[in-house]
Amino acid sequence: MANLVIERSEEQVIRELKGWLLLYGRRKIGKTFLLRRVFPQSNYFMVTRSGHVLAERDGDVSVFNVEDAVKLICSLLDKGEIVVLDEFQRLSEEFWDEIALRHPNGRLIASGSSLGILKRIFDRRSPLLGLLTPLKLDLIRYSDAISAITEVCSSPRNALIWSMLIRDPWIIPMTSLERDPISEICDKAYYFMASASGLIGEAFEEEERALTRTYDALLRLTGEGVWRPSDMAGILASSKLIAGGQSTVTGLLERLVGMGLIEKIPLWKTRGARYYFKHRSPLLSIIYYLDQKQSISEGIYGKAEPNLALKAIGRELAFNLGEMLAELHNGVRAYTILPRGQGDIDIVILDRRSRKPIIGYEVKMGEMEISEAKRAIEKIHSEGIPKAGLISITAKPPETPGSHEELGPQDIIERAKKLRQHLKAFNRER
């Protein structure tokens, strides 16, 4: 689906921000594409791995050595022009002083993929300290993706699944959104895993090799559904990958959170744990799960098992819906794992200040029977959550006593569009 363009909520923010800007985030998150959309008439420069600089203006591309490129960049800034400098983390710090001297002339938009770039620029000794406004670019918002592809997909259900997957924009050219998403994931799992491995590998270029193996093991464990740092520590220690215990693993997980690879979701009323650690990317979570179960990357199986893909997608769906609904409620997304094997509460929205529950939701990929709906409502209320909701991405759940709302696929799409309009209005007022 190479021609699909998703208008991101961040576009308006970037367009209206004044002064010099640092856009940073995980690799393949869509930074370059976004900047080209927002600043189509800019002077675009990219620092390559080989140390050269590619320069593009009005479709004409030139190659410069770094010294000449920096001179040209400074000249353009002095003329008041817009300069986009991509892969800024590759530019040696010896050139930072020369660029800093041009501030506040023109508009410099620096883009970086390394976690370390933020620390380097905002180090107290950096000549760029205080000159660039930092803005982190995350995955495409679920609501933005839903709003963009509803008319493209074969059904509302498929649109809600696809919207979750293409939050990682790099897969858009590789997929056919008209197809069933389960079949597409299963057929192309090997190719997605190969691309994901390269993406993850680039994130660890600055790390020691031994530490990179540990990070990879953590990403595989979280993909498999292991979320407790204590459990991860036991597995990694038995494999001789770490010498420390839970505190060591927690520190490594926090670093992965900083890289945008892992996220930690607050746990509410869950014994013995405060956070649920998982992949930030729904796509990577699903692909790593399939690889752990079927060794996709080893080429042992030609395609992934649909039942396994369905299970992984169902797990991610609840987290993505929770993220969107939390924005609508202006709350915090949380998750509850009940004791003694009683299951979980898929979505818990907490008040931002008091951290008290606002509403809880049960989520199903398939249709929801009235008996299931009643049990879900009872379970949510029994935990002290004042409101309970039901969600199905296949058909609207039945009206059930004690339910605050029932959301079917079309309702979710309408909520996504409502959130998108709300974000546009909010950004205009900033």
C-alpha positions in Angstrom: 0.0 0.0 0.0 2.8 2.3 -1.0 0.5 5.4 -1.7 -1.2 5.5 1.6 -0.5 8.7 3.6 -1.6 8.9 7.2 -2.0 12.4 8.4 -0.5 12.5 11.9 -1.7 14.7 14.8 1.9 15.8 15.4 2.0 17.5 12.0 0.2 20.6 13.1 2.3 20.8 16.3 5.6 20.7 14.3 4.3 23.2 11.7 3.3 25.7 14.3 6.3 25.4 16.7 8.7 28.4 16.4 12.4 28.4 16.4 14.9 25.5 16.1 13.6 22.0 16.7 15.0 18.5 17.6 12.7 15.7 16.4 13.8 12.4 17.9 12.5 8.9 18.3 13.1 5.2 17.5 14.2 4.3 14.0 11.7 3.7 11.2 9.0 5.6 13.1 8.4 8.0 10.2 10.4 11.1 11.2 11.9 11.7 7.7 8.5 11.2 5.9 6.8 13.5 8.4 9.4 16.3 8.1 9.2 16.1 4.3 5.4 16.5 4.5 5.5 19.4 6.9 8.4 21.2 5.2 8.2 20.4 1.5 10.2 23.5 0.4 13.0 23.0 2.9 16.7 22.3 2.3 17.0 18.6 3.2 20.4 17.2 4.4 21.1 13.7 5.6 24.3 12.5 7.3 25.2 9.1 6.0 26.9 6.2 7.8 29.9 6.7 5.6 30.4 10.3 6.8 29.2 12.1 3.7 26.1 14.3 3.6 23.3 14.0 1.0 21.7 17.4 0.1 18.4 17.7 -1.7 16.4 20.7 -2.9 13.6 20.6 -5.4 14.4 17.0 -6.4 18.1 17.7 -7.1 20.4 15.6 -5.0 24.1 16.4 -4.3 26.8 14.7 -2.2 29.1 16.8 0.1 31.9 16.1 2.5 30.9 17.1 6.1 32.9 20.4 6.1 31.3 21.7 2.9 27.9 20.6 4.0 28.1 22.4 7.3 29.3 25.6 5.5 26.3 25.3 3.2 23.9 24.7 6.1 25.2 27.7 7.9 24.9 29.9 4.8 21.3 28.9 4.3 20.4 29.5 8.0 22.0 33.0 7.7 19.7 33.7 4.8 16.7 32.8 6.9 15.9 29.5 5.2 14.5 26.2 6.6 17.1 23.4 7.0 16.2 19.8 7.8 19.3 17.9 9.1 18.4 14.2 9.2 20.4 11.6 11.2 21.9 14.4 13.2 23.5 12.0 15.7 26.0 11.0 13.0 27.3 14.6 12.8 30.6 15.0 14.8 30.3 17.4 17.7 33.2 19.4 16.4 30.8 21.1 13.9 28.2 21.9 16.6 29.8 25.3 17.5 29.7 26.5 14.0 26.0 25.7 13.6 25.2 27.1 17.1 26.6 30.5 16.1 23.8 30.9 13.5 21.1 30.8 16.1 18.4 32.2 15.9 18.8 32.7 12.1 16.6 30.6 9.8 15.0 27.5 11.2 17.0 24.3 11.9 15.1 21.1 12.2 17.4 18.4 13.4 16.2 14.8 13.4 17.9 11.9 15.4 17.3 8.3 16.1 19.8 7.6 18.9 18.8 7.7 22.5 22.2 9.3 23.2 21.6 12.3 20.9 19.2 13.9 23.4 21.7 13.6 26.2 24.5 14.9 24.1 22.6 18.0 22.9 21.3 18.8 26.4 24.6 18.2 28.1 25.7 21.3 30.1 28.8 21.6 27.9 26.9 21.4 24.6 27.0 24.5 22.4 23.4 23.6 21.3 22.0 23.6 24.8 18.9 25.7 25.0 18.8 26.3 21.2 16.6 23.4 20.1 13.1 22.5 21.3 12.9 18.7 21.8 9.9 16.8 20.4 9.7 13.0 20.7 7.9 11.2 17.8 6.2 8.0 18.9 4.3 5.4 16.9 1.4 6.6 14.7 -1.5 7.3 17.0 -4.1 4.5 16.8 -6.9 7.1 16.2 -4.9 8.6 13.3 -4.4 5.2 11.6 -8.1 4.3 12.1 -9.2 7.6 10.6 -7.0 7.1 7.6 -7.8 3.6 6.5 -11.4 2.9 7.4 -12.5 3.2 3.8 -9.6 1.1 2.4 -10.2 -2.1 4.4 -12.7 -4.8 3.6 -14.5 -4.4 7.0 -14.5 -2.3 10.1 -13.1 -5.2 12.0 -10.1 -5.5 9.6 -9.6 -1.8 9.7 -9.3 -1.8 13.5 -6.7 -4.6 13.3 -4.8 -3.1 10.4 -4.7 0.3 12.2 -2.9 -1.3 15.1 -0.3 -2.9 12.9 0.5 0.1 10.7 1.2 2.3 13.7 4.7 1.1 12.6 4.7 2.9 9.3 7.6 1.0 7.7 5.3 -2.0 7.0 2.8 0.1 5.0 4.6 -0.5 1.6 4.9 -4.2 2.3 1.2 -4.9 3.0 -2.1 -5.1 1.2 -4.7 -3.5 3.5 -7.5 -4.9 1.4 -6.6 -8.4 2.5 -7.4 -10.1 5.8 -4.8 -8.9 8.3 -4.4 -12.3 10.0 -3.5 -14.0 6.6 -1.2 -11.1 5.7 0.7 -11.4 9.0 1.0 -15.2 8.7 2.2 -15.1 5.1 4.8 -12.3 5.6 5.9 -13.1 9.2 9.4 -14.1 8.1 9.9 -10.8 6.2 8.5 -8.7 9.0 10.8 -10.5 11.5 13.9 -10.0 9.2 13.1 -6.3 9.0 12.4 -6.0 12.7 15.7 -7.7 13.6 17.5 -5.1 11.5 15.6 -2.2 13.0 16.3 -3.4 16.6 20.0 -4.1 15.7 20.4 -0.5 14.6 19.1 0.7 17.9 22.0 -1.0 19.7 24.8 0.2 17.5 26.2 2.2 20.4 26.1 -0.7 22.9 28.6 -3.4 23.8 28.0 -6.7 22.1 27.4 -8.7 25.3 24.8 -6.1 26.4 23.1 -6.2 23.0 22.6 -10.0 23.5 20.9 -9.3 26.8 18.7 -6.6 25.3 17.7 -9.0 22.5 16.8 -11.7 25.1 14.6 -9.2 27.0 12.8 -8.2 23.8 12.2 -11.9 23.1 10.9 -12.6 26.6 8.5 -9.6 26.5 7.3 -10.7 23.1 6.5 -14.1 24.5 4.4 -12.5 27.2 6.9 -12.6 30.2 6.3 -9.2 31.8 7.7 -9.5 35.4 11.3 -8.3 35.9 11.8 -11.0 38.5 10.8 -13.7 36.1 13.0 -12.3 33.4 15.9 -12.1 35.8 15.6 -15.8 36.7 15.6 -16.8 33.0 18.5 -14.5 32.0 20.6 -15.6 35.1 20.1 -19.3 34.2 21.3 -18.5 30.7 24.4 -16.7 32.1 23.3 -13.4 30.4 23.3 -11.4 33.6 25.0 -11.6 36.9 22.7 -9.3 38.9 19.1 -9.9 39.9 15.8 -8.1 39.4 17.3 -4.6 39.9 19.6 -5.2 37.0 16.8 -6.3 34.7 14.6 -3.4 35.8 17.5 -1.0 34.8 17.8 -2.6 31.4 14.1 -2.5 30.8 14.0 1.2 31.7 16.7 1.8 29.1 14.6 0.0 26.5 11.7 2.2 27.6 13.9 5.2 26.9 14.7 3.8 23.4 11.0 3.5 22.6 11.2 -0.2 22.3 9.4 -1.2 25.5 6.6 0.4 27.4 5.5 0.0 31.0 1.8 0.0 31.7 0.6 0.8 35.2 -1.0 -2.1 37.0 -4.0 -1.4 39.2 -4.8 -3.7 42.1 -2.3 -6.3 40.9 -0.5 -8.1 43.7 3.3 -7.9 43.7 3.8 -5.7 40.7 3.5 -2.0 39.7 4.1 -2.2 35.9 3.4 -4.5 33.0 6.3 -4.4 30.6 5.6 -5.1 27.0 6.7 -4.1 23.5 5.8 -0.5 22.6 5.1 -1.6 19.0 2.1 -3.9 18.5 3.6 -5.2 15.3 6.9 -6.1 17.0 5.1 -7.7 19.9 3.2 -9.9 17.6 6.2 -10.8 15.4 8.4 -11.6 18.4 5.7 -13.8 19.9 5.4 -15.8 16.6 9.2 -16.1 16.4 9.4 -17.4 19.9 6.7 -19.9 19.3 7.6 -21.0 15.8 11.2 -19.9 15.2 10.1 -17.8 12.2 13.5 -16.1 11.9 15.2 -19.5 11.5 13.2 -20.3 8.4 11.9 -23.5 10.0 8.2 -22.8 9.2 7.1 -21.2 5.9 4.3 -19.2 7.5 2.9 -18.4 11.0 0.0 -20.3 12.5 -3.2 -18.3 12.3 -4.3 -19.3 15.8 -1.0 -18.0 17.3 -1.3 -14.8 15.3 -4.9 -14.3 16.5 -3.9 -14.8 20.1 -1.1 -12.2 19.9 -3.3 -9.7 18.0 -6.1 -10.1 20.6 -3.6 -9.3 23.4 -2.3 -6.2 21.6 -5.8 -5.0 20.6 -6.9 -4.4 24.2 -3.7 -2.3 24.9 -4.2 -0.2 21.8 -7.9 0.4 22.5 -7.0 1.3 26.1 -4.5 3.8 24.9 -7.0 5.6 22.7 -9.9 5.4 25.3 -7.5 6.9 28.0 -7.0 9.9 25.8 -10.7 10.3 25.3 -11.3 10.1 29.0 -8.3 12.3 29.7 -7.1 9.5 32.0 -4.3 7.0 32.4 -4.4 3.6 30.8 -3.9 0.7 33.2 -4.3 -3.0 33.4 -5.4 -5.4 36.1 -4.3 -9.0 36.6 -6.6 -10.7 39.1 -5.3 -13.1 41.8 -5.8 -16.9 41.9 -6.1 -17.3 38.1 -9.3 -15.3 37.9 -8.3 -13.6 34.7 -7.8 -9.9 34.1 -9.6 -6.6 33.3 -8.5 -5.7 29.8 -8.7 -1.9 30.2 -8.8 0.2 33.3 -8.8 4.0 32.9 -7.5 5.9 35.9 -8.0 9.5 36.9 -4.7 11.4 36.2 -4.6 13.0 39.7 -6.1 10.6 42.2 -5.3 7.4 40.2 -8.7 6.1 41.1 -10.6 4.1 38.5 -13.0 5.9 36.1 -14.1 2.9 34.0 -13.1 -0.6 33.1 -13.6 -2.5 29.8 -13.9 -6.1 28.6 -12.5 -6.5 25.1 -13.3 -9.3 22.6 -12.2 -9.8 19.0 -15.3 -11.9 18.3 -19.0 -11.5 19.1 -19.9 -11.2 22.8 -22.7 -13.4 24.2 -25.0 -12.0 26.8 -23.7 -14.5 29.4 -20.1 -13.3 28.7 -21.2 -9.7 29.0 -22.9 -10.2 32.4 -19.9 -12.0 33.8 -17.6 -9.2 32.5 -19.7 -6.4 34.1 -19.9 -8.3 37.4 -16.1 -8.8 37.4 -15.4 -5.2 36.7 -17.8 -3.8 39.3 -16.6 -6.4 41.9 -13.1 -4.7 41.9 -14.6 -1.4 42.8 -14.6 0.2 39.4 -17.6 2.5 39.2 -18.3 2.1 35.4 -18.0 -0.9 33.2 -17.9 -1.0 29.4 -18.0 -3.8 26.7 -16.1 -3.8 23.5 -16.2 -6.1 20.4 -14.5 -5.3 17.1 -16.8 -7.8 15.3 -20.3 -6.7 16.4 -21.8 -4.4 19.0 -22.1 -6.2 22.4 -25.6 -6.7 23.8 -27.1 -4.1 26.1 -26.4 -5.4 29.6 -27.6 -4.3 33.0 -24.8 -2.4 34.8 -23.0 -1.6 31.6 -22.1 2.1 31.0 -21.6 1.6 27.3 -21.3 -1.1 24.6 -18.9 -0.3 21.7 -19.0 -2.2 18.4 -16.5 -1.7 15.5 -18.4 1.3 14.1 -18.6 3.0 17.5 -14.8 2.6 17.9 -14.2 4.2 14.5 -16.4 7.1 15.5 -14.5 7.5 18.8 -11.2 7.6 16.9 -12.5 10.3 14.6 -13.8 12.3 17.6 -10.4 12.0 19.3 -8.7 13.2 16.2 -10.9 16.3 15.9 -10.3 17.0 19.6 -6.5 16.8 19.2 -6.7 19.1 16.2 -8.7 21.7 18.2 -6.3 21.3 21.2 -3.2 21.8 19.0 -4.7 24.9 17.4 -5.2 26.4 20.9 -1.7 25.7 22.2 
